[in-house]
Amino acid sequence: MLRAFGRQLKRFRVRAGLERTEFGERLGYSVSTIAAYEQGRRVPPPEVIDQADELLDAGGVLKEMKEEVERAQFPAFFRDAARLEAEAVELHVYATQAVPGLLQTEEYARAVFGMRRPLLDEETILNRVAARLARQEIIARLPMPTISFVVEEAVLRRPLGGDAVMRGQLEQILLMGQRRNVEVQVMPLERSDHAALGGPFTLIETMEGRRIAYVEVHKDGRLYTERRNVRELEEQYGLLRAQALTPRESLTLVEKLLGER
């Protein structure tokens, strides 16, 4: 999809009689970035697609590809989940390995993708980080969705990317946790009861009232729509929230961990 978009972008640019240098200057981007867009190596932001369509007099052709280009930012196994997430009225996330993507800073996200094995190339890392940050727009969307997180305490103690990156990440969690539509809870290490030892998952409720569960394991994501399967994870999440620290207690713990760094 990115390569197809890039070919169309180049075709309209050439038709308009613009060199990459001039086209980049008008958009406010470097020649290398324009080349990356045209070669399908980087994902152009939605506003860039809109600007390019108007500047090149593409008649809406580039704009019509915007949604598919946006979906192409994500790994194939996550694309359907990303679409549902963006339209959700409720999101509930249980995280066991890393800070949830919707809460990650740019530096933390870069560290996470940089640790992937086999190694990801730099262009892929840039695309994945940009896509992860773009997902966070849902938090400020109107009408506001209801979003909650239960995060294992070990995740907040693991300094992925180093102490400086982790300090910024803990500060981000504190800021997000103060939003009216976001609640962050921490599952303490000392708890002897735990309702979800099976691993992380996300619960999604759509505008139409559909309830869906997303489970991801080792580069494979699965959406569950059958009520029985979703209900099981809803039950686990409800118990997790009861077993975890309250939102206020959780933010106090995050502040304590921040002070230790």
C-alpha beads as a LAMMPS data file, in Angstrom:
LAMMPS data file: protein, C-alpha beads

261 atoms
260 bonds

1 atom types
1 bond types

-500.0 500.0 xlo xhi
-500.0 500.0 ylo yhi
-500.0 500.0 zlo zhi

Masses

1 110.0

Atoms # bond

1 1 1 0.000 0.000 0.000
2 1 1 2.792 2.423 0.872
3 1 1 4.584 1.688 -2.388
4 1 1 1.342 2.203 -4.349
5 1 1 0.752 5.530 -2.629
6 1 1 4.365 6.537 -3.236
7 1 1 4.044 5.832 -6.956
8 1 1 0.904 7.953 -7.157
9 1 1 2.562 10.765 -5.226
10 1 1 5.551 10.760 -7.565
11 1 1 3.301 10.612 -10.633
12 1 1 1.367 13.710 -9.550
13 1 1 4.570 15.528 -8.578
14 1 1 6.142 14.881 -11.974
15 1 1 2.922 15.869 -13.728
16 1 1 2.982 19.162 -11.800
17 1 1 6.543 19.776 -12.997
18 1 1 8.053 19.889 -9.508
19 1 1 11.421 18.525 -8.501
20 1 1 11.661 16.818 -5.146
21 1 1 13.581 19.788 -3.744
22 1 1 10.888 22.322 -4.629
23 1 1 8.064 19.983 -3.611
24 1 1 9.755 19.377 -0.245
25 1 1 10.256 23.083 0.340
26 1 1 6.573 23.785 -0.258
27 1 1 5.560 21.051 2.157
28 1 1 8.280 21.881 4.666
29 1 1 10.118 18.559 4.354
30 1 1 13.597 17.530 3.235
31 1 1 14.384 15.899 -0.114
32 1 1 15.259 12.659 1.678
33 1 1 11.873 12.576 3.401
34 1 1 10.001 13.154 0.131
35 1 1 12.052 10.378 -1.452
36 1 1 11.153 8.058 1.430
37 1 1 7.456 8.825 0.928
38 1 1 7.655 8.173 -2.814
39 1 1 9.549 4.931 -2.340
40 1 1 7.115 3.641 0.261
41 1 1 9.706 3.552 3.029
42 1 1 7.989 6.032 5.339
43 1 1 4.385 6.775 6.178
44 1 1 3.303 10.362 5.456
45 1 1 1.118 11.967 8.152
46 1 1 -2.518 12.615 7.175
47 1 1 -1.975 16.387 7.021
48 1 1 0.903 15.916 4.571
49 1 1 -1.328 13.841 2.302
50 1 1 -3.962 16.588 2.375
51 1 1 -1.382 19.269 1.570
52 1 1 0.165 17.203 -1.214
53 1 1 -3.223 16.490 -2.799
54 1 1 -4.054 20.192 -2.953
55 1 1 -0.560 21.332 -3.977
56 1 1 -0.363 18.796 -6.811
57 1 1 -4.002 19.236 -7.861
58 1 1 -4.532 15.492 -7.459
59 1 1 -8.316 15.845 -7.380
60 1 1 -8.715 13.934 -4.129
61 1 1 -6.914 10.795 -5.351
62 1 1 -4.244 11.018 -2.661
63 1 1 -6.790 11.912 0.027
64 1 1 -8.840 8.842 -0.844
65 1 1 -5.823 6.670 -0.042
66 1 1 -5.263 8.313 3.346
67 1 1 -7.125 5.762 5.461
68 1 1 -5.367 2.786 3.858
69 1 1 -2.000 4.530 4.184
70 1 1 -2.695 5.110 7.861
71 1 1 -3.526 1.444 8.407
72 1 1 -0.320 0.439 6.629
73 1 1 1.656 1.957 9.508
74 1 1 0.824 -1.039 11.647
75 1 1 1.956 -4.663 11.442
76 1 1 -0.577 -6.753 9.541
77 1 1 -1.686 -8.634 12.667
78 1 1 -2.613 -5.383 14.445
79 1 1 -4.409 -3.457 11.689
80 1 1 -7.954 -4.586 12.479
81 1 1 -7.397 -3.981 16.183
82 1 1 -6.006 -0.505 15.444
83 1 1 -9.134 0.375 13.459
84 1 1 -11.423 -0.795 16.261
85 1 1 -9.318 0.979 18.878
86 1 1 -9.543 4.297 17.009
87 1 1 -13.356 4.087 16.981
88 1 1 -13.822 2.767 20.519
89 1 1 -15.953 4.397 23.197
90 1 1 -14.285 2.274 25.887
91 1 1 -10.808 0.756 26.090
92 1 1 -9.455 -1.328 28.956
93 1 1 -5.840 -2.493 28.784
94 1 1 -3.925 -4.992 30.904
95 1 1 -0.141 -4.724 30.416
96 1 1 2.515 -7.148 31.636
97 1 1 5.681 -6.594 29.553
98 1 1 5.933 -2.889 28.737
99 1 1 4.049 0.351 29.276
100 1 1 0.911 0.263 27.068
101 1 1 1.386 1.915 23.687
102 1 1 -1.320 4.498 24.396
103 1 1 0.780 5.773 27.329
104 1 1 4.255 5.565 25.793
105 1 1 6.544 8.535 25.177
106 1 1 8.361 8.805 21.867
107 1 1 11.676 7.903 23.528
108 1 1 10.250 4.859 25.297
109 1 1 8.532 3.654 22.111
110 1 1 11.793 4.020 20.185
111 1 1 13.600 1.992 22.851
112 1 1 10.959 -0.756 22.698
113 1 1 11.118 -1.068 18.908
114 1 1 14.905 -0.799 18.956
115 1 1 15.087 -3.900 21.154
116 1 1 13.080 -6.071 18.771
117 1 1 14.819 -9.170 17.447
118 1 1 15.348 -9.738 14.582
119 1 1 16.408 -6.100 14.386
120 1 1 14.100 -3.615 12.692
121 1 1 15.611 -1.193 10.175
122 1 1 15.612 2.514 11.023
123 1 1 12.780 3.408 8.614
124 1 1 10.542 0.742 10.132
125 1 1 11.302 2.001 13.634
126 1 1 10.432 5.566 12.596
127 1 1 7.147 4.387 11.072
128 1 1 6.216 2.245 14.061
129 1 1 6.983 5.026 16.554
130 1 1 4.964 7.553 14.527
131 1 1 2.050 5.113 14.315
132 1 1 2.133 4.446 18.046
133 1 1 2.086 8.146 18.883
134 1 1 -0.725 8.739 16.376
135 1 1 -2.849 6.142 18.189
136 1 1 -2.736 8.311 21.297
137 1 1 -4.983 10.892 19.634
138 1 1 -7.937 8.831 20.845
139 1 1 -7.282 9.984 24.416
140 1 1 -8.149 13.599 23.563
141 1 1 -10.884 12.725 21.073
142 1 1 -14.357 14.178 21.456
143 1 1 -16.614 12.737 22.656
144 1 1 -14.096 11.406 25.159
145 1 1 -13.743 7.633 25.364
146 1 1 -13.398 5.919 28.726
147 1 1 -9.923 4.401 29.011
148 1 1 -8.405 2.376 31.840
149 1 1 -5.118 0.551 32.334
150 1 1 -3.907 -2.090 34.749
151 1 1 -0.115 -2.241 34.598
152 1 1 2.126 -4.689 36.416
153 1 1 4.459 -2.962 38.876
154 1 1 7.435 -4.767 37.327
155 1 1 6.781 -2.873 34.079
156 1 1 7.269 0.439 35.875
157 1 1 10.449 -0.741 37.563
158 1 1 12.086 -2.045 34.392
159 1 1 14.161 0.882 32.977
160 1 1 13.716 0.178 29.280
161 1 1 15.871 2.640 27.348
162 1 1 17.754 3.747 30.472
163 1 1 16.954 5.886 33.499
164 1 1 16.434 9.140 31.566
165 1 1 13.909 7.509 29.224
166 1 1 12.128 5.867 32.129
167 1 1 11.890 9.122 34.064
168 1 1 10.161 10.719 31.096
169 1 1 7.866 7.721 30.808
170 1 1 6.848 7.833 34.462
171 1 1 6.139 11.554 34.124
172 1 1 3.947 10.787 31.103
173 1 1 1.962 8.223 33.084
174 1 1 1.372 10.784 35.837
175 1 1 0.106 13.323 33.297
176 1 1 -2.161 10.828 31.554
177 1 1 -3.492 9.525 34.860
178 1 1 -4.762 12.992 35.732
179 1 1 -7.032 13.174 32.696
180 1 1 -10.739 12.814 33.502
181 1 1 -11.295 9.974 31.037
182 1 1 -8.184 7.952 31.931
183 1 1 -7.551 5.738 34.944
184 1 1 -4.233 4.005 35.602
185 1 1 -3.936 1.230 38.166
186 1 1 -0.843 -0.681 39.214
187 1 1 -0.867 -4.352 40.144
188 1 1 1.658 -4.570 43.026
189 1 1 4.316 -7.251 43.087
190 1 1 3.327 -8.159 46.623
191 1 1 -0.208 -9.285 45.754
192 1 1 -0.819 -12.959 46.534
193 1 1 -4.000 -13.042 44.408
194 1 1 -3.923 -12.486 40.659
195 1 1 -6.830 -13.016 38.246
196 1 1 -5.014 -12.815 34.905
197 1 1 -1.869 -14.902 34.861
198 1 1 -2.628 -15.842 31.255
199 1 1 -1.091 -12.619 29.953
200 1 1 -1.994 -9.189 28.556
201 1 1 -5.157 -8.272 26.675
202 1 1 -7.307 -5.328 25.632
203 1 1 -11.073 -4.945 25.890
204 1 1 -12.810 -2.765 23.297
205 1 1 -16.364 -1.459 23.182
206 1 1 -17.490 0.118 19.915
207 1 1 -20.004 2.900 19.304
208 1 1 -22.514 0.226 18.282
209 1 1 -22.165 -1.508 21.648
210 1 1 -20.087 -4.439 20.385
211 1 1 -17.652 -5.829 22.935
212 1 1 -14.419 -7.243 21.548
213 1 1 -11.229 -8.580 23.104
214 1 1 -7.771 -8.360 21.549
215 1 1 -4.960 -10.681 22.600
216 1 1 -1.444 -10.466 21.195
217 1 1 1.301 -13.050 21.639
218 1 1 4.626 -13.213 19.797
219 1 1 3.810 -11.284 16.594
220 1 1 0.325 -12.756 16.412
221 1 1 -2.832 -10.871 17.320
222 1 1 -6.322 -12.267 17.657
223 1 1 -9.667 -10.531 17.988
224 1 1 -12.333 -12.365 19.982
225 1 1 -15.948 -11.494 19.285
226 1 1 -17.785 -14.509 20.724
227 1 1 -19.523 -13.404 23.888
228 1 1 -18.240 -16.336 25.949
229 1 1 -14.578 -15.582 25.230
230 1 1 -14.989 -11.846 25.757
231 1 1 -16.914 -12.352 29.002
232 1 1 -14.068 -14.444 30.436
233 1 1 -11.575 -11.621 29.874
234 1 1 -14.050 -9.042 31.185
235 1 1 -14.357 -11.074 34.368
236 1 1 -10.575 -11.249 34.693
237 1 1 -10.231 -7.507 34.156
238 1 1 -12.861 -6.696 36.738
239 1 1 -11.050 -8.827 39.311
240 1 1 -7.705 -7.283 38.324
241 1 1 -9.036 -3.801 39.008
242 1 1 -10.255 -4.929 42.415
243 1 1 -6.912 -6.551 43.248
244 1 1 -4.756 -3.663 41.997
245 1 1 -4.031 -0.387 43.764
246 1 1 -6.688 2.282 43.340
247 1 1 -5.988 4.972 40.707
248 1 1 -4.932 7.445 43.419
249 1 1 -2.707 4.902 45.163
250 1 1 -1.247 3.943 41.784
251 1 1 -0.247 7.507 40.896
252 1 1 1.308 7.860 44.350
253 1 1 3.406 4.770 43.623
254 1 1 4.424 6.149 40.230
255 1 1 5.521 9.375 41.940
256 1 1 7.559 7.309 44.415
257 1 1 9.253 5.359 41.619
258 1 1 9.984 8.610 39.799
259 1 1 11.633 10.019 42.904
260 1 1 13.884 6.946 43.107
261 1 1 15.383 7.604 39.653

Bonds

1 1 1 2
2 1 2 3
3 1 3 4
4 1 4 5
5 1 5 6
6 1 6 7
7 1 7 8
8 1 8 9
9 1 9 10
10 1 10 11
11 1 11 12
12 1 12 13
13 1 13 14
14 1 14 15
15 1 15 16
16 1 16 17
17 1 17 18
18 1 18 19
19 1 19 20
20 1 20 21
21 1 21 22
22 1 22 23
23 1 23 24
24 1 24 25
25 1 25 26
26 1 26 27
27 1 27 28
28 1 28 29
29 1 29 30
30 1 30 31
31 1 31 32
32 1 32 33
33 1 33 34
34 1 34 35
35 1 35 36
36 1 36 37
37 1 37 38
38 1 38 39
39 1 39 40
40 1 40 41
41 1 41 42
42 1 42 43
43 1 43 44
44 1 44 45
45 1 45 46
46 1 46 47
47 1 47 48
48 1 48 49
49 1 49 50
50 1 50 51
51 1 51 52
52 1 52 53
53 1 53 54
54 1 54 55
55 1 55 56
56 1 56 57
57 1 57 58
58 1 58 59
59 1 59 60
60 1 60 61
61 1 61 62
62 1 62 63
63 1 63 64
64 1 64 65
65 1 65 66
66 1 66 67
67 1 67 68
68 1 68 69
69 1 69 70
70 1 70 71
71 1 71 72
72 1 72 73
73 1 73 74
74 1 74 75
75 1 75 76
76 1 76 77
77 1 77 78
78 1 78 79
79 1 79 80
80 1 80 81
81 1 81 82
82 1 82 83
83 1 83 84
84 1 84 85
85 1 85 86
86 1 86 87
87 1 87 88
88 1 88 89
89 1 89 90
90 1 90 91
91 1 91 92
92 1 92 93
93 1 93 94
94 1 94 95
95 1 95 96
96 1 96 97
97 1 97 98
98 1 98 99
99 1 99 100
100 1 100 101
101 1 101 102
102 1 102 103
103 1 103 104
104 1 104 105
105 1 105 106
106 1 106 107
107 1 107 108
108 1 108 109
109 1 109 110
110 1 110 111
111 1 111 112
112 1 112 113
113 1 113 114
114 1 114 115
115 1 115 116
116 1 116 117
117 1 117 118
118 1 118 119
119 1 119 120
120 1 120 121
121 1 121 122
122 1 122 123
123 1 123 124
124 1 124 125
125 1 125 126
126 1 126 127
127 1 127 128
128 1 128 129
129 1 129 130
130 1 130 131
131 1 131 132
132 1 132 133
133 1 133 134
134 1 134 135
135 1 135 136
136 1 136 137
137 1 137 138
138 1 138 139
139 1 139 140
140 1 140 141
141 1 141 142
142 1 142 143
143 1 143 144
144 1 144 145
145 1 145 146
146 1 146 147
147 1 147 148
148 1 148 149
149 1 149 150
150 1 150 151
151 1 151 152
152 1 152 153
153 1 153 154
154 1 154 155
155 1 155 156
156 1 156 157
157 1 157 158
158 1 158 159
159 1 159 160
160 1 160 161
161 1 161 162
162 1 162 163
163 1 163 164
164 1 164 165
165 1 165 166
166 1 166 167
167 1 167 168
168 1 168 169
169 1 169 170
170 1 170 171
171 1 171 172
172 1 172 173
173 1 173 174
174 1 174 175
175 1 175 176
176 1 176 177
177 1 177 178
178 1 178 179
179 1 179 180
180 1 180 181
181 1 181 182
182 1 182 183
183 1 183 184
184 1 184 185
185 1 185 186
186 1 186 187
187 1 187 188
188 1 188 189
189 1 189 190
190 1 190 191
191 1 191 192
192 1 192 193
193 1 193 194
194 1 194 195
195 1 195 196
196 1 196 197
197 1 197 198
198 1 198 199
199 1 199 200
200 1 200 201
201 1 201 202
202 1 202 203
203 1 203 204
204 1 204 205
205 1 205 206
206 1 206 207
207 1 207 208
208 1 208 209
209 1 209 210
210 1 210 211
211 1 211 212
212 1 212 213
213 1 213 214
214 1 214 215
215 1 215 216
216 1 216 217
217 1 217 218
218 1 218 219
219 1 219 220
220 1 220 221
221 1 221 222
222 1 222 223
223 1 223 224
224 1 224 225
225 1 225 226
226 1 226 227
227 1 227 228
228 1 228 229
229 1 229 230
230 1 230 231
231 1 231 232
232 1 232 233
233 1 233 234
234 1 234 235
235 1 235 236
236 1 236 237
237 1 237 238
238 1 238 239
239 1 239 240
240 1 240 241
241 1 241 242
242 1 242 243
243 1 243 244
244 1 244 245
245 1 245 246
246 1 246 247
247 1 247 248
248 1 248 249
249 1 249 250
250 1 250 251
251 1 251 252
252 1 252 253
253 1 253 254
254 1 254 255
255 1 255 256
256 1 256 257
257 1 257 258
258 1 258 259
259 1 259 260
260 1 260 261
